Structure formats: structure tokens, C-alpha cells
Amino acid sequence: MKLRLPHAPYIANKIAIDLLNSGFVTLTRGVEPVVHYAQKIIEDEIKKEESLEERVEEILEENEEDMEFMQVDRRNMFWLIKKKLAEDYGVILSYEDRFNDLAHRIMDKLWQEDLINYSVSDNKVKNVIYNAIDGYYKNFDKIEEAVIEKINNYKRKIPKGSEEYEILFEKLYEEELKKRGML
């Protein structure tokens, strides 16, 4: 699972909640500005990866005939090209390294904007942010499965992909995040 744009507000909320509950970070102007800046940084990161993947798709389409002739697996070729171009797009492919980089950038921005104060090491604060991102990432599949199961247990079947399904999914997803203390 990779981070997608719809995840950004939830991750940003989790970061703000975890910083607030850490006991050693003070949010100087409340939760909302922290969420705003964290979400912006996360969205920018996701958009960089999306831009990279669009370029990889263009390259694959341009070379479709050659790949068919050589019987090259499209998925493997996608990954190889993505890996080759990642540095040019400023995308870190290792999730651990990416989350660490994101945590640093978010912490730095929150400090520069005077949104947080703390008297512990920078690393301790960065770890709170990193763990919030990583925790969301690790729980996403479980949360999504729980929501899908709830929808599937409705007496009336709701077609997947329909507007009603999407609205219900979003509502139940947020409820599940609240239940788990992530929103």
C-alpha cells in the first residue's frame, strides 16, 4: 500500500493528535495549523510520486511494442524505470526512509512556523511524527477491511463504486479512525 491523496488529511490529523498527546510538545496555536502544514507537506510528497509514476507510464506506452516483442513484464519494467527516475523527481522509494524524511520536514516546518514548542531532543519529536505516519500506514489495510466488512453486512447491497458506496465508505472510515484514536 502506498500513500494516496485521500490519506493525507487523516495522517495529518494523526500527527497533530499524537504531538498533542505526547506530553512534551506544546501546540502554540492549536491543532488546526499543525494539521494544515502537515497535510500540505504530505500532499506535496504524494503528488511528486504521482508525477513520477505518470512519467513512467508515458515511457512504458512509448515502448509498448518493444516490450511486447521482448516479452518484458510490464510490472517489473514499471518498477525498474521508477527506480531509475526516482532521484530526478525527489522521491524516496524506501517507505522507512520516506517517512523519516517526511517527519523531518514536517517537524522543521512546524518549528519554523512557531506552531510547536518542546524541550526534548528534535529526534524525540521527529519520532512522534514518524510513528504517526507509520502507524497510519500499518493500520490502513485493517481499517479498510473493517469498513468494507461493515458495508458488506448491510441488509441492502450497495454497489461498490457507486456514489452511495463512496459516501458510506468515507463515513464509516472516519468512524473507524475515531474508534482507533486516529482522528
C-alpha positions in Angstrom: 0.0 0.0 0.0 1.3 3.4 -0.9 0.1 6.7 0.4 -2.6 8.4 -1.7 -4.1 11.9 -1.6 -7.2 10.9 0.4 -4.9 9.6 3.2 -3.2 13.0 3.7 -5.8 14.6 5.9 -6.1 11.5 8.1 -2.3 11.2 8.5 -2.0 14.9 9.3 -4.7 14.6 12.0 -2.9 11.7 13.5 0.3 13.6 13.6 -1.4 16.6 15.4 -3.2 14.3 17.8 0.0 12.3 18.6 2.0 15.5 19.1 -0.7 16.9 21.4 -0.8 13.7 23.4 2.9 13.2 23.6 3.2 15.2 26.8 6.4 17.0 25.7 5.2 19.1 22.7 3.1 22.2 23.1 0.9 23.2 20.1 1.2 27.0 20.3 -1.8 27.8 18.0 -3.8 24.7 18.4 -4.4 21.6 16.3 -5.7 23.1 13.0 -2.5 24.9 11.9 -0.4 21.7 12.6 -2.8 19.6 10.6 -2.8 22.2 7.7 1.0 22.3 7.3 1.5 18.5 7.8 -1.2 17.8 5.3 0.4 20.2 2.7 3.8 18.5 3.1 2.3 15.0 2.8 0.2 16.0 -0.2 3.2 17.5 -2.0 5.1 14.3 -1.4 2.3 12.2 -2.8 2.0 14.5 -5.8 5.7 14.1 -6.5 5.3 10.3 -6.6 2.2 10.6 -8.8 4.1 12.8 -11.2 7.0 10.2 -11.3 4.5 7.4 -12.0 2.8 9.4 -14.8 6.2 9.8 -16.5 7.0 6.1 -16.0 3.6 5.2 -17.7 4.4 7.6 -20.6 7.8 5.8 -21.1 6.1 2.4 -21.0 3.5 3.5 -23.5 6.2 4.8 -25.8 8.0 1.5 -25.7 4.9 -0.8 -25.6 5.8 -2.6 -28.9 9.4 -3.2 -28.0 8.3 -4.7 -24.6 5.8 -7.0 -26.2 8.4 -8.1 -28.7 10.9 -8.9 -26.0 8.2 -10.3 -23.7 9.1 -8.0 -20.9 6.9 -8.0 -17.8 5.2 -4.6 -17.6 5.1 -4.5 -13.8 8.9 -5.2 -13.5 9.7 -2.7 -16.1 7.5 -0.1 -14.3 9.5 -0.7 -11.1 12.9 -0.5 -12.9 12.0 2.8 -14.6 10.5 4.2 -11.5 13.7 3.3 -9.5 15.9 4.9 -12.2 13.9 8.2 -12.3 13.0 8.5 -8.6 16.0 10.7 -7.7 15.3 13.1 -10.5 11.8 13.6 -9.1 12.9 13.8 -5.5 11.1 10.6 -4.5 12.5 8.3 -1.9 11.3 4.7 -2.6 12.0 3.1 0.7 9.0 3.7 2.9 11.0 3.9 6.1 13.4 6.5 4.6 10.5 8.4 3.1 8.6 8.5 6.4 11.7 9.6 8.2 12.3 12.4 5.6 8.6 13.4 5.8 8.8 13.5 9.6 11.9 15.8 9.5 10.3 18.1 7.0 7.0 18.3 9.0 8.9 18.9 12.3 11.1 21.6 10.7 8.1 23.4 9.1 6.1 23.3 12.4 9.0 24.7 14.2 9.7 27.4 11.6 6.0 28.5 11.7 6.2 28.6 15.5 3.4 26.0 15.8 5.2 23.7 18.3 7.4 24.1 21.3 9.3 21.4 23.0 12.3 21.0 25.4 13.3 17.5 24.4 15.6 16.4 21.5 14.5 17.0 17.9 14.8 13.3 17.4 12.1 12.5 20.0 9.7 14.9 18.3 10.5 13.6 14.9 9.9 10.0 16.2 6.4 11.0 17.3 5.7 12.3 13.8 7.3 9.2 12.1 5.4 6.8 14.3 2.1 8.6 13.5 2.8 8.2 9.7 4.0 4.7 10.1 1.1 3.7 12.4 -1.4 5.0 10.0 0.3 3.2 7.1 0.4 -0.1 9.0 -3.3 0.2 10.1 -4.7 1.4 6.8 -5.4 -2.1 5.5 -7.0 -3.2 8.7 -9.2 -0.2 8.9 -10.2 -0.5 5.2 -11.1 -4.2 5.7 -13.2 -3.4 8.7 -15.1 -0.7 6.8 -15.7 -3.0 3.8 -16.9 -5.8 6.0 -19.4 -3.4 7.7 -20.7 -2.3 4.2 -20.9 -5.9 3.1 -23.0 -6.8 6.1 -25.7 -4.3 5.3 -29.0 -5.9 4.5 -29.4 -3.9 1.4 -26.5 -4.4 -1.0 -24.7 -1.2 -2.1 -22.9 -1.4 -5.4 -19.2 -0.8 -5.0 -18.1 2.3 -6.8 -21.5 4.0 -6.6 -21.8 7.4 -5.1 -23.7 6.0 -2.2 -21.0 3.4 -1.5 -18.3 6.1 -1.6 -20.2 8.4 0.8 -20.9 5.5 3.2 -17.3 4.2 3.0 -16.0 7.7 3.9 -18.4 8.0 6.8 -17.6 4.5 8.2 -13.8 5.1 7.6 -13.8 8.2 9.7 -15.8 6.4 12.4 -13.3 3.6 12.4 -10.4 6.1 12.7 -12.1 7.8 15.6 -12.6 4.5 17.3 -8.9 3.7 17.0 -7.9 7.2 18.2 -6.5 8.3 14.9 -8.9 11.2 14.2 
